[in-house]
Amino acid sequence: MHETSLIEFTLNAVESRALSMDIGKVTAIHLVIGDLRGALPDLMERAFVFLSGKRPLFHGCRLDIKTVPAVLRCRNCRKEYGIEHLYGAKCPECGSPEYEIVSGNELLIASFDAE
């Protein structure tokens, strides 16, 4: 379950930044995660509840996850199209299997709110 590792990394990064800014309480963490990352928001939420509960800085903190759909751009005809997974992806316009990822590969801490 890599969601737990992602949340642990997130909490460590936010905690480090918050402490360097003399912040005593983090009230929300905002993540952006692309569909191609394979991270399941409900499992991330469970891991967040479990791991954040052990750290006073995050008591009462909420996790906001924005998911970004996977979009590819055909290298042949430049059409952009959505997909559910990369395996066997082909352009619906020209059938080319050559593409570049436009979105869906994101994995970042967008921001956090604090008191």
Buried (B, 14 or more C-beta within 10 A) or exposed (E): EEBBEBBEEBBEEBBEBBEEEEBEBBBBBBBBBBBBBEBBBEBBBBBBEEBBEEBEBBEEBBBEBEBBEBBBBBEBEEBBBEBEEEEEBBBEEEEBEBBEBBBBBBBEBEEBBBE
